[in-house]
């Protein structure tokens, strides 16, 4: 997998987990504060689409994950 694929995998996983833990109708509900994680991931995706700078992608490249470019 390339770095951009791993970033999308992480983002999707974090969003789904935080929704499962933060939506009151979910059987896994813990607290509505988990929705803050969803907002954080969404804001980071928006920011990275505008600036082409993603901290997770930088970390993944340093760990040896192949660049997506």
HTML snippet that shows the backbone in 3Dmol.js (N, CA, C, O; Angstrom):
<script src="https://3Dmol.org/build/3Dmol-min.js"></script>
<div id="view" style="width:600px;height:400px;position:relative"></div>
<script>
const pdb = `
ATOM      1  N   UNK A   1       0.841  -1.182   0.000  1.00  0.00           N
ATOM      2  CA  UNK A   1       0.000   0.000   0.000  1.00  0.00           C
ATOM      3  C   UNK A   1       0.888   1.248   0.000  1.00  0.00           C
ATOM      4  O   UNK A   1       1.961   1.270   0.603  1.00  0.00           O
ATOM      5  N   UNK A   2       0.418   2.264  -0.680  1.00  0.00           N
ATOM      6  CA  UNK A   2       1.150   3.519  -0.688  1.00  0.00           C
ATOM      7  C   UNK A   2       0.706   4.384   0.490  1.00  0.00           C
ATOM      8  O   UNK A   2      -0.299   4.093   1.140  1.00  0.00           O
ATOM      9  N   UNK A   3       1.456   5.443   0.757  1.00  0.00           N
ATOM     10  CA  UNK A   3       1.179   6.279   1.928  1.00  0.00           C
ATOM     11  C   UNK A   3      -0.211   6.915   1.866  1.00  0.00           C
ATOM     12  O   UNK A   3      -0.893   7.006   2.887  1.00  0.00           O
ATOM     13  N   UNK A   4      -0.636   7.356   0.679  1.00  0.00           N
ATOM     14  CA  UNK A   4      -1.955   7.987   0.608  1.00  0.00           C
ATOM     15  C   UNK A   4      -3.069   6.972   0.837  1.00  0.00           C
ATOM     16  O   UNK A   4      -4.129   7.331   1.350  1.00  0.00           O
ATOM     17  N   UNK A   5      -2.851   5.708   0.466  1.00  0.00           N
ATOM     18  CA  UNK A   5      -3.848   4.677   0.735  1.00  0.00           C
ATOM     19  C   UNK A   5      -3.937   4.384   2.233  1.00  0.00           C
ATOM     20  O   UNK A   5      -5.028   4.181   2.767  1.00  0.00           O
ATOM     21  N   UNK A   6      -2.796   4.364   2.900  1.00  0.00           N
ATOM     22  CA  UNK A   6      -2.781   4.130   4.347  1.00  0.00           C
ATOM     23  C   UNK A   6      -3.446   5.295   5.079  1.00  0.00           C
ATOM     24  O   UNK A   6      -4.172   5.078   6.050  1.00  0.00           O
ATOM     25  N   UNK A   7      -3.207   6.525   4.625  1.00  0.00           N
ATOM     26  CA  UNK A   7      -3.848   7.698   5.240  1.00  0.00           C
ATOM     27  C   UNK A   7      -5.366   7.575   5.133  1.00  0.00           C
ATOM     28  O   UNK A   7      -6.074   7.829   6.108  1.00  0.00           O
ATOM     29  N   UNK A   8      -5.868   7.193   3.974  1.00  0.00           N
ATOM     30  CA  UNK A   8      -7.308   7.043   3.794  1.00  0.00           C
ATOM     31  C   UNK A   8      -7.854   5.896   4.641  1.00  0.00           C
ATOM     32  O   UNK A   8      -8.959   5.990   5.177  1.00  0.00           O
ATOM     33  N   UNK A   9      -7.086   4.819   4.761  1.00  0.00           N
ATOM     34  CA  UNK A   9      -7.482   3.696   5.608  1.00  0.00           C
ATOM     35  C   UNK A   9      -7.593   4.139   7.065  1.00  0.00           C
ATOM     36  O   UNK A   9      -8.576   3.829   7.738  1.00  0.00           O
ATOM     37  N   UNK A  10      -6.592   4.857   7.546  1.00  0.00           N
ATOM     38  CA  UNK A  10      -6.619   5.369   8.918  1.00  0.00           C
ATOM     39  C   UNK A  10      -7.804   6.304   9.129  1.00  0.00           C
ATOM     40  O   UNK A  10      -8.535   6.177  10.111  1.00  0.00           O
ATOM     41  N   UNK A  11      -7.991   7.248   8.199  1.00  0.00           N
ATOM     42  CA  UNK A  11      -9.069   8.231   8.337  1.00  0.00           C
ATOM     43  C   UNK A  11     -10.425   7.535   8.373  1.00  0.00           C
ATOM     44  O   UNK A  11     -11.251   7.827   9.237  1.00  0.00           O
ATOM     45  N   UNK A  12     -10.653   6.628   7.452  1.00  0.00           N
ATOM     46  CA  UNK A  12     -11.929   5.918   7.420  1.00  0.00           C
ATOM     47  C   UNK A  12     -12.176   5.105   8.675  1.00  0.00           C
ATOM     48  O   UNK A  12     -13.285   5.089   9.208  1.00  0.00           O
ATOM     49  N   UNK A  13     -11.137   4.430   9.145  1.00  0.00           N
ATOM     50  CA  UNK A  13     -11.260   3.627  10.363  1.00  0.00           C
ATOM     51  C   UNK A  13     -11.569   4.508  11.573  1.00  0.00           C
ATOM     52  O   UNK A  13     -12.457   4.190  12.364  1.00  0.00           O
ATOM     53  N   UNK A  14     -10.837   5.611  11.716  1.00  0.00           N
ATOM     54  CA  UNK A  14     -11.055   6.502  12.852  1.00  0.00           C
ATOM     55  C   UNK A  14     -12.456   7.109  12.814  1.00  0.00           C
ATOM     56  O   UNK A  14     -13.104   7.239  13.853  1.00  0.00           O
ATOM     57  N   UNK A  15     -12.921   7.478  11.636  1.00  0.00           N
ATOM     58  CA  UNK A  15     -14.262   8.060  11.531  1.00  0.00           C
ATOM     59  C   UNK A  15     -15.322   7.039  11.909  1.00  0.00           C
ATOM     60  O   UNK A  15     -16.225   7.354  12.685  1.00  0.00           O
ATOM     61  N   UNK A  16     -15.236   5.823  11.382  1.00  0.00           N
ATOM     62  CA  UNK A  16     -16.236   4.809  11.693  1.00  0.00           C
ATOM     63  C   UNK A  16     -16.223   4.425  13.173  1.00  0.00           C
ATOM     64  O   UNK A  16     -17.280   4.262  13.783  1.00  0.00           O
ATOM     65  N   UNK A  17     -15.036   4.283  13.745  1.00  0.00           N
ATOM     66  CA  UNK A  17     -14.944   3.931  15.174  1.00  0.00           C
ATOM     67  C   UNK A  17     -15.495   5.056  16.039  1.00  0.00           C
ATOM     68  O   UNK A  17     -16.241   4.801  16.985  1.00  0.00           O
ATOM     69  N   UNK A  18     -15.133   6.311  15.721  1.00  0.00           N
ATOM     70  CA  UNK A  18     -15.618   7.417  16.545  1.00  0.00           C
ATOM     71  C   UNK A  18     -17.120   7.595  16.401  1.00  0.00           C
ATOM     72  O   UNK A  18     -17.781   7.982  17.365  1.00  0.00           O
ATOM     73  N   UNK A  19     -17.677   7.327  15.235  1.00  0.00           N
ATOM     74  CA  UNK A  19     -19.136   7.378  15.087  1.00  0.00           C
ATOM     75  C   UNK A  19     -19.803   6.262  15.882  1.00  0.00           C
ATOM     76  O   UNK A  19     -20.828   6.485  16.528  1.00  0.00           O
ATOM     77  N   UNK A  20     -19.227   5.065  15.839  1.00  0.00           N
ATOM     78  CA  UNK A  20     -19.796   3.954  16.608  1.00  0.00           C
ATOM     79  C   UNK A  20     -19.782   4.232  18.103  1.00  0.00           C
ATOM     80  O   UNK A  20     -20.693   3.824  18.824  1.00  0.00           O
ATOM     81  N   UNK A  21     -18.742   4.930  18.572  1.00  0.00           N
ATOM     82  CA  UNK A  21     -18.633   5.227  20.004  1.00  0.00           C
ATOM     83  C   UNK A  21     -19.352   6.511  20.411  1.00  0.00           C
ATOM     84  O   UNK A  21     -19.609   6.721  21.596  1.00  0.00           O
ATOM     85  N   UNK A  22     -19.684   7.379  19.438  1.00  0.00           N
ATOM     86  CA  UNK A  22     -20.226   8.683  19.783  1.00  0.00           C
ATOM     87  C   UNK A  22     -21.678   8.932  19.455  1.00  0.00           C
ATOM     88  O   UNK A  22     -22.256   9.897  19.954  1.00  0.00           O
ATOM     89  N   UNK A  23     -22.296   8.090  18.626  1.00  0.00           N
ATOM     90  CA  UNK A  23     -23.701   8.288  18.267  1.00  0.00           C
ATOM     91  C   UNK A  23     -24.579   7.558  19.280  1.00  0.00           C
ATOM     92  O   UNK A  23     -24.421   6.353  19.474  1.00  0.00           O
ATOM     93  N   UNK A  24     -25.504   8.272  19.929  1.00  0.00           N
ATOM     94  CA  UNK A  24     -26.322   7.657  20.980  1.00  0.00           C
ATOM     95  C   UNK A  24     -27.099   6.411  20.548  1.00  0.00           C
ATOM     96  O   UNK A  24     -27.358   5.550  21.390  1.00  0.00           O
ATOM     97  N   UNK A  25     -27.472   6.279  19.308  1.00  0.00           N
ATOM     98  CA  UNK A  25     -28.220   5.104  18.857  1.00  0.00           C
ATOM     99  C   UNK A  25     -27.359   3.879  18.618  1.00  0.00           C
ATOM    100  O   UNK A  25     -27.887   2.794  18.372  1.00  0.00           O
ATOM    101  N   UNK A  26     -26.053   4.030  18.684  1.00  0.00           N
ATOM    102  CA  UNK A  26     -25.148   2.916  18.420  1.00  0.00           C
ATOM    103  C   UNK A  26     -25.097   1.953  19.608  1.00  0.00           C
ATOM    104  O   UNK A  26     -25.137   2.387  20.759  1.00  0.00           O
ATOM    105  N   UNK A  27     -25.010   0.653  19.334  1.00  0.00           N
ATOM    106  CA  UNK A  27     -24.869  -0.311  20.445  1.00  0.00           C
ATOM    107  C   UNK A  27     -23.524  -0.196  21.160  1.00  0.00           C
ATOM    108  O   UNK A  27     -23.358  -0.734  22.254  1.00  0.00           O
ATOM    109  N   UNK A  28     -22.560   0.503  20.549  1.00  0.00           N
ATOM    110  CA  UNK A  28     -21.244   0.676  21.160  1.00  0.00           C
ATOM    111  C   UNK A  28     -21.077   2.051  21.807  1.00  0.00           C
ATOM    112  O   UNK A  28     -19.970   2.430  22.190  1.00  0.00           O
ATOM    113  N   UNK A  29     -22.171   2.791  21.926  1.00  0.00           N
ATOM    114  CA  UNK A  29     -22.117   4.170  22.428  1.00  0.00           C
ATOM    115  C   UNK A  29     -21.397   4.253  23.773  1.00  0.00           C
ATOM    116  O   UNK A  29     -21.661   3.474  24.688  1.00  0.00           O
ATOM    117  N   UNK A  30     -20.481   5.221  23.869  1.00  0.00           N
ATOM    118  CA  UNK A  30     -19.760   5.493  25.112  1.00  0.00           C
ATOM    119  C   UNK A  30     -20.043   6.921  25.557  1.00  0.00           C
ATOM    120  O   UNK A  30     -20.507   7.155  26.673  1.00  0.00           O
ATOM    121  N   UNK A  31     -19.757   7.886  24.661  1.00  0.00           N
ATOM    122  CA  UNK A  31     -19.941   9.296  24.972  1.00  0.00           C
ATOM    123  C   UNK A  31     -20.019  10.081  23.670  1.00  0.00           C
ATOM    124  O   UNK A  31     -19.376   9.735  22.679  1.00  0.00           O
ATOM    125  N   UNK A  32     -20.815  11.142  23.689  1.00  0.00           N
ATOM    126  CA  UNK A  32     -20.929  11.990  22.507  1.00  0.00           C
ATOM    127  C   UNK A  32     -19.618  12.719  22.212  1.00  0.00           C
ATOM    128  O   UNK A  32     -19.425  13.231  21.110  1.00  0.00           O
ATOM    129  N   UNK A  33     -18.733  12.766  23.179  1.00  0.00           N
ATOM    130  CA  UNK A  33     -17.435  13.419  22.967  1.00  0.00           C
ATOM    131  C   UNK A  33     -16.594  12.714  21.911  1.00  0.00           C
ATOM    132  O   UNK A  33     -15.666  13.317  21.371  1.00  0.00           O
ATOM    133  N   UNK A  34     -16.889  11.464  21.604  1.00  0.00           N
ATOM    134  CA  UNK A  34     -16.171  10.752  20.550  1.00  0.00           C
ATOM    135  C   UNK A  34     -16.382  11.406  19.195  1.00  0.00           C
ATOM    136  O   UNK A  34     -15.570  11.229  18.288  1.00  0.00           O
ATOM    137  N   UNK A  35     -17.466  12.160  19.048  1.00  0.00           N
ATOM    138  CA  UNK A  35     -17.724  12.847  17.786  1.00  0.00           C
ATOM    139  C   UNK A  35     -16.694  13.944  17.525  1.00  0.00           C
ATOM    140  O   UNK A  35     -16.520  14.369  16.383  1.00  0.00           O
ATOM    141  N   UNK A  36     -16.015  14.401  18.565  1.00  0.00           N
ATOM    142  CA  UNK A  36     -14.933  15.375  18.378  1.00  0.00           C
ATOM    143  C   UNK A  36     -13.809  14.760  17.552  1.00  0.00           C
ATOM    144  O   UNK A  36     -13.167  15.465  16.773  1.00  0.00           O
ATOM    145  N   UNK A  37     -13.560  13.465  17.704  1.00  0.00           N
ATOM    146  CA  UNK A  37     -12.545  12.787  16.901  1.00  0.00           C
ATOM    147  C   UNK A  37     -12.956  12.782  15.428  1.00  0.00           C
ATOM    148  O   UNK A  37     -12.119  12.967  14.546  1.00  0.00           O
ATOM    149  N   UNK A  38     -14.246  12.569  15.167  1.00  0.00           N
ATOM    150  CA  UNK A  38     -14.741  12.623  13.792  1.00  0.00           C
ATOM    151  C   UNK A  38     -14.492  13.998  13.194  1.00  0.00           C
ATOM    152  O   UNK A  38     -14.032  14.109  12.058  1.00  0.00           O
ATOM    153  N   UNK A  39     -14.792  15.036  13.948  1.00  0.00           N
ATOM    154  CA  UNK A  39     -14.573  16.406  13.476  1.00  0.00           C
ATOM    155  C   UNK A  39     -13.087  16.671  13.244  1.00  0.00           C
ATOM    156  O   UNK A  39     -12.721  17.318  12.262  1.00  0.00           O
ATOM    157  N   UNK A  40     -12.241  16.185  14.123  1.00  0.00           N
ATOM    158  CA  UNK A  40     -10.794  16.383  13.988  1.00  0.00           C
ATOM    159  C   UNK A  40     -10.262  15.720  12.719  1.00  0.00           C
ATOM    160  O   UNK A  40      -9.490  16.325  11.975  1.00  0.00           O
ATOM    161  N   UNK A  41     -10.674  14.484  12.478  1.00  0.00           N
ATOM    162  CA  UNK A  41     -10.220  13.771  11.279  1.00  0.00           C
ATOM    163  C   UNK A  41     -10.736  14.478  10.024  1.00  0.00           C
ATOM    164  O   UNK A  41      -9.996  14.636   9.053  1.00  0.00           O
ATOM    165  N   UNK A  42     -11.989  14.899  10.042  1.00  0.00           N
ATOM    166  CA  UNK A  42     -12.547  15.620   8.905  1.00  0.00           C
ATOM    167  C   UNK A  42     -11.821  16.918   8.642  1.00  0.00           C
ATOM    168  O   UNK A  42     -11.555  17.258   7.489  1.00  0.00           O
ATOM    169  N   UNK A  43     -11.496  17.649   9.694  1.00  0.00           N
ATOM    170  CA  UNK A  43     -10.764  18.904   9.543  1.00  0.00           C
ATOM    171  C   UNK A  43      -9.367  18.658   8.977  1.00  0.00           C
ATOM    172  O   UNK A  43      -8.888  19.433   8.150  1.00  0.00           O
ATOM    173  N   UNK A  44      -8.718  17.593   9.414  1.00  0.00           N
ATOM    174  CA  UNK A  44      -7.403  17.260   8.880  1.00  0.00           C
ATOM    175  C   UNK A  44      -7.474  16.856   7.411  1.00  0.00           C
ATOM    176  O   UNK A  44      -6.586  17.207   6.634  1.00  0.00           O
ATOM    177  N   UNK A  45      -8.504  16.132   7.023  1.00  0.00           N
ATOM    178  CA  UNK A  45      -8.665  15.771   5.619  1.00  0.00           C
ATOM    179  C   UNK A  45      -8.893  17.014   4.768  1.00  0.00           C
ATOM    180  O   UNK A  45      -8.325  17.145   3.684  1.00  0.00           O
ATOM    181  N   UNK A  46      -9.719  17.915   5.259  1.00  0.00           N
ATOM    182  CA  UNK A  46      -9.973  19.163   4.537  1.00  0.00           C
ATOM    183  C   UNK A  46      -8.689  19.984   4.412  1.00  0.00           C
ATOM    184  O   UNK A  46      -8.353  20.460   3.328  1.00  0.00           O
ATOM    185  N   UNK A  47      -7.986  20.144   5.514  1.00  0.00           N
ATOM    186  CA  UNK A  47      -6.734  20.901   5.520  1.00  0.00           C
ATOM    187  C   UNK A  47      -5.719  20.300   4.562  1.00  0.00           C
ATOM    188  O   UNK A  47      -5.070  21.029   3.811  1.00  0.00           O
ATOM    189  N   UNK A  48      -5.575  18.978   4.579  1.00  0.00           N
ATOM    190  CA  UNK A  48      -4.577  18.347   3.715  1.00  0.00           C
ATOM    191  C   UNK A  48      -4.955  18.435   2.242  1.00  0.00           C
ATOM    192  O   UNK A  48      -4.076  18.453   1.380  1.00  0.00           O
ATOM    193  N   UNK A  49      -6.238  18.489   1.945  1.00  0.00           N
ATOM    194  CA  UNK A  49      -6.640  18.627   0.540  1.00  0.00           C
ATOM    195  C   UNK A  49      -6.331  20.017   0.006  1.00  0.00           C
ATOM    196  O   UNK A  49      -6.094  20.180  -1.191  1.00  0.00           O
ATOM    197  N   UNK A  50      -6.331  21.016   0.871  1.00  0.00           N
ATOM    198  CA  UNK A  50      -6.057  22.387   0.452  1.00  0.00           C
ATOM    199  C   UNK A  50      -4.565  22.723   0.462  1.00  0.00           C
ATOM    200  O   UNK A  50      -4.096  23.490  -0.379  1.00  0.00           O
ATOM    201  N   UNK A  51      -3.826  22.157   1.401  1.00  0.00           N
ATOM    202  CA  UNK A  51      -2.416  22.515   1.556  1.00  0.00           C
ATOM    203  C   UNK A  51      -1.453  21.459   1.029  1.00  0.00           C
ATOM    204  O   UNK A  51      -0.264  21.730   0.865  1.00  0.00           O
ATOM    205  N   UNK A  52      -1.962  20.255   0.762  1.00  0.00           N
ATOM    206  CA  UNK A  52      -1.142  19.121   0.334  1.00  0.00           C
ATOM    207  C   UNK A  52      -0.086  18.770   1.386  1.00  0.00           C
ATOM    208  O   UNK A  52       1.003  18.309   1.044  1.00  0.00           O
ATOM    209  N   UNK A  53      -0.408  18.988   2.663  1.00  0.00           N
ATOM    210  CA  UNK A  53       0.479  18.666   3.778  1.00  0.00           C
ATOM    211  C   UNK A  53      -0.289  17.807   4.769  1.00  0.00           C
ATOM    212  O   UNK A  53      -1.319  18.232   5.294  1.00  0.00           O
ATOM    213  N   UNK A  54       0.203  16.603   5.028  1.00  0.00           N
ATOM    214  CA  UNK A  54      -0.471  15.678   5.924  1.00  0.00           C
ATOM    215  C   UNK A  54       0.557  15.093   6.898  1.00  0.00           C
ATOM    216  O   UNK A  54       1.478  14.396   6.472  1.00  0.00           O
ATOM    217  N   UNK A  55       0.412  15.365   8.180  1.00  0.00           N
ATOM    218  CA  UNK A  55       1.372  14.852   9.165  1.00  0.00           C
ATOM    219  C   UNK A  55       1.488  13.326   9.168  1.00  0.00           C
ATOM    220  O   UNK A  55       2.590  12.793   9.297  1.00  0.00           O
ATOM    221  N   UNK A  56       0.368  12.620   9.028  1.00  0.00           N
ATOM    222  CA  UNK A  56       0.422  11.156   9.028  1.00  0.00           C
ATOM    223  C   UNK A  56       1.209  10.643   7.834  1.00  0.00           C
ATOM    224  O   UNK A  56       1.957   9.674   7.968  1.00  0.00           O
ATOM    225  N   UNK A  57       1.063  11.256   6.688  1.00  0.00           N
ATOM    226  CA  UNK A  57       1.804  10.819   5.513  1.00  0.00           C
ATOM    227  C   UNK A  57       3.311  11.027   5.706  1.00  0.00           C
ATOM    228  O   UNK A  57       4.110  10.205   5.258  1.00  0.00           O
ATOM    229  N   UNK A  58       3.695  12.106   6.361  1.00  0.00           N
ATOM    230  CA  UNK A  58       5.108  12.357   6.656  1.00  0.00           C
ATOM    231  C   UNK A  58       5.659  11.260   7.573  1.00  0.00           C
ATOM    232  O   UNK A  58       6.758  10.751   7.355  1.00  0.00           O
ATOM    233  N   UNK A  59       4.888  10.907   8.593  1.00  0.00           N
ATOM    234  CA  UNK A  59       5.299   9.850   9.525  1.00  0.00           C
ATOM    235  C   UNK A  59       5.420   8.517   8.794  1.00  0.00           C
ATOM    236  O   UNK A  59       6.382   7.777   8.996  1.00  0.00           O
ATOM    237  N   UNK A  60       4.439   8.215   7.944  1.00  0.00           N
ATOM    238  CA  UNK A  60       4.467   6.947   7.213  1.00  0.00           C
ATOM    239  C   UNK A  60       5.679   6.855   6.290  1.00  0.00           C
ATOM    240  O   UNK A  60       6.295   5.794   6.184  1.00  0.00           O
ATOM    241  N   UNK A  61       6.021   7.937   5.632  1.00  0.00           N
ATOM    242  CA  UNK A  61       7.197   7.932   4.752  1.00  0.00           C
ATOM    243  C   UNK A  61       8.474   7.682   5.547  1.00  0.00           C
ATOM    244  O   UNK A  61       9.366   6.966   5.092  1.00  0.00           O
ATOM    245  N   UNK A  62       8.560   8.280   6.747  1.00  0.00           N
ATOM    246  CA  UNK A  62       9.745   8.057   7.592  1.00  0.00           C
ATOM    247  C   UNK A  62       9.814   6.614   8.074  1.00  0.00           C
ATOM    248  O   UNK A  62      10.895   6.106   8.373  1.00  0.00           O
ATOM    249  N   UNK A  63       8.664   5.955   8.152  1.00  0.00           N
ATOM    250  CA  UNK A  63       8.622   4.547   8.546  1.00  0.00           C
ATOM    251  C   UNK A  63       8.869   3.604   7.367  1.00  0.00           C
ATOM    252  O   UNK A  63       8.907   2.384   7.525  1.00  0.00           O
ATOM    253  N   UNK A  64       9.035   4.198   6.183  1.00  0.00           N
ATOM    254  CA  UNK A  64       9.390   3.388   5.033  1.00  0.00           C
ATOM    255  C   UNK A  64       8.240   3.019   4.109  1.00  0.00           C
ATOM    256  O   UNK A  64       8.425   2.235   3.179  1.00  0.00           O
ATOM    257  N   UNK A  65       7.058   3.572   4.351  1.00  0.00           N
ATOM    258  CA  UNK A  65       5.929   3.295   3.461  1.00  0.00           C
ATOM    259  C   UNK A  65       6.153   4.030   2.165  1.00  0.00           C
ATOM    260  O   UNK A  65       6.560   5.192   2.165  1.00  0.00           O
ATOM    261  N   UNK A  66       5.887   3.360   1.057  1.00  0.00           N
ATOM    262  CA  UNK A  66       6.108   3.930  -0.266  1.00  0.00           C
ATOM    263  C   UNK A  66       5.215   5.152  -0.495  1.00  0.00           C
ATOM    264  O   UNK A  66       4.035   5.141  -0.143  1.00  0.00           O
ATOM    265  N   UNK A  67       5.778   6.187  -1.079  1.00  0.00           N
ATOM    266  CA  UNK A  67       5.029   7.400  -1.400  1.00  0.00           C
ATOM    267  C   UNK A  67       4.008   7.110  -2.484  1.00  0.00           C
ATOM    268  O   UNK A  67       4.224   6.272  -3.359  1.00  0.00           O
ATOM    269  N   UNK A  68       2.895   7.821  -2.409  1.00  0.00           N
ATOM    270  CA  UNK A  68       1.832   7.617  -3.382  1.00  0.00           C
ATOM    271  C   UNK A  68       2.027   8.376  -4.662  1.00  0.00           C
ATOM    272  O   UNK A  68       1.265   8.175  -5.607  1.00  0.00           O
ATOM    273  N   UNK A  69       3.028   9.250  -4.738  1.00  0.00           N
ATOM    274  CA  UNK A  69       3.237  10.076  -5.934  1.00  0.00           C
ATOM    275  C   UNK A  69       3.943   9.336  -7.029  1.00  0.00           C
ATOM    276  O   UNK A  69       4.189   9.900  -8.096  1.00  0.00           O
TER     277      UNK A  69
END
`;
const viewer = $3Dmol.createViewer("view");
viewer.addModel(pdb, "pdb");
viewer.setStyle({}, {cartoon: {color: "spectrum"}});
viewer.zoomTo();
viewer.render();
</script>
